[in-house]
């Protein structure tokens, strides 16, 4: 049984991907044309939504595990390697998805709140969350075991 598990849906991400899908679909329906490029773009946007539409974070035993979307993109870390963690705010321009920042890798699906983790070897990374304090508490509790 996990000590913590939460899925954050990226509603704005899904809306941002869904709007151009709807526009392209309407244009294709109105013009009665099937544009290969439009179909390819719609396919790419649908796949992006499946891959990055949500972020699930789980703290279980000595592992922190994240999964984006349907779970194809995932990563895990051993909590025994953690030195510290803290709730932080990301600048809005760092965006969503997986990206490199001045504070290490950011894994985020929506919003600006995150938990920054520093490992014993000095590496840092951030996990975005809409309930960062609960995530931080779960990680601190697991670090204490």
GIFEN-V191558 format. One record per pair of residues at least 12 apart in sequence whose ideal C-beta (glycine too) atoms are under 10 Angstrom apart, sorted by sequence separation. I is the first residue (numbers start at 1). J is the second residue. If there is no record, write none. Layout:
BEGIN
I,J
I,J
END
This chain:
BEGIN
55,67
56,68
64,76
65,77
94,106
96,108
97,109
104,116
114,126
115,127
127,139
24,37
25,38
54,67
55,68
56,69
63,76
64,77
90,103
95,108
96,109
101,114
103,116
104,117
113,126
114,127
115,128
24,38
25,39
28,42
54,68
55,69
63,77
64,78
94,108
96,110
103,117
104,118
114,128
115,129
23,38
24,39
53,68
54,69
56,71
62,77
63,78
64,79
88,103
96,111
101,116
103,118
104,119
113,128
114,129
52,68
53,69
54,70
58,74
60,76
62,78
63,79
90,106
112,128
113,129
115,131
116,132
21,38
24,41
25,42
51,68
52,69
53,70
54,71
61,78
62,79
63,80
64,81
95,112
111,128
113,130
115,132
20,38
24,42
50,68
51,69
52,70
55,73
56,74
58,76
61,79
62,80
64,82
90,108
94,112
104,122
105,123
106,124
107,125
108,126
110,128
111,129
113,131
114,132
115,133
50,69
51,70
60,79
62,81
92,111
93,112
104,123
105,124
106,125
107,126
108,127
109,128
110,129
111,130
113,132
115,134
117,136
21,41
22,42
49,69
50,70
51,71
59,79
62,82
92,112
94,114
104,124
105,125
106,126
107,127
108,128
109,129
110,130
112,132
113,133
115,135
116,136
20,41
21,42
24,45
48,69
49,70
50,71
51,72
52,73
64,85
90,111
91,112
103,124
104,125
105,126
106,127
107,128
108,129
109,130
111,132
114,135
115,136
20,42
21,43
47,69
50,72
51,73
89,111
90,112
102,124
103,125
104,126
105,127
106,128
107,129
113,135
114,136
115,137
117,139
21,44
75,98
89,112
90,113
101,124
103,126
115,138
21,45
73,97
88,112
89,113
90,114
101,125
115,139
17,42
20,45
21,46
47,72
73,98
88,113
89,114
100,125
101,126
115,140
19,45
87,113
88,114
90,116
117,143
17,44
18,45
87,114
88,115
89,116
99,126
17,45
18,46
21,49
86,114
87,115
88,116
16,45
17,46
68,97
86,115
87,116
17,47
68,98
75,105
85,115
86,116
17,48
18,49
85,116
86,117
97,128
16,48
17,49
66,98
75,107
84,116
85,117
86,118
94,126
96,128
16,49
17,50
74,107
84,117
85,118
14,48
15,49
73,107
83,117
84,118
94,128
13,48
14,49
17,52
18,53
82,117
83,118
84,119
13,49
17,53
81,117
82,118
83,119
84,120
88,124
90,126
82,119
83,120
14,52
79,117
81,119
82,120
83,121
88,126
90,128
10,49
13,52
14,53
68,107
81,120
83,122
13,53
14,54
67,107
68,108
69,109
77,117
80,120
81,121
83,123
84,124
86,126
13,54
55,96
66,107
68,109
78,119
83,124
85,126
10,52
11,53
13,55
55,97
77,119
81,123
85,127
87,129
10,53
11,54
66,109
89,132
9,53
10,54
52,96
88,132
9,54
10,55
52,97
87,132
8,54
9,55
51,97
52,98
77,123
86,132
87,133
7,54
8,55
9,56
85,132
87,134
7,55
8,56
77,125
87,135
88,136
6,55
7,56
8,57
48,97
87,136
6,56
7,57
57,107
75,125
77,127
85,135
86,136
87,137
5,56
6,57
7,58
64,115
85,136
5,57
6,58
55,107
57,109
75,127
85,137
4,57
5,58
6,59
55,108
56,109
64,117
85,138
4,58
5,59
55,109
85,139
86,140
2,57
3,58
4,59
5,60
54,109
55,110
84,139
85,140
2,58
3,59
4,60
13,69
52,108
53,109
54,110
84,140
2,59
3,60
52,109
53,110
82,139
85,142
2,60
3,61
10,68
57,115
82,140
85,143
1,60
2,61
10,69
79,138
84,143
1,61
4,64
5,65
7,67
79,139
82,142
83,143
2,63
66,127
79,140
82,143
66,128
77,139
79,141
80,142
2,65
64,127
66,129
79,142
80,143
79,143
79,144
80,145
79,145
57,127
57,128
64,135
55,127
57,129
55,128
55,129
57,131
64,138
55,130
59,134
64,139
59,135
57,134
57,135
59,137
60,138
64,142
59,138
63,142
16,96
58,138
59,139
62,142
57,138
59,140
61,142
62,143
13,95
57,139
59,141
60,142
13,96
59,142
62,145
12,96
13,97
59,143
61,145
10,96
10,97
13,108
14,109
13,109
14,110
12,109
13,110
10,108
11,109
12,110
10,109
11,110
12,111
8,108
9,109
10,110
8,109
9,110
10,111
7,109
8,110
8,111
8,113
10,128
8,128
10,130
8,129
9,130
8,130
6,129
7,130
8,131
6,130
6,131
4,131
6,134
6,135
4,134
4,135
4,136
6,138
4,137
5,138
3,137
4,138
3,138
4,139
2,138
3,139
4,141
3,141
4,142
3,142
3,145
END
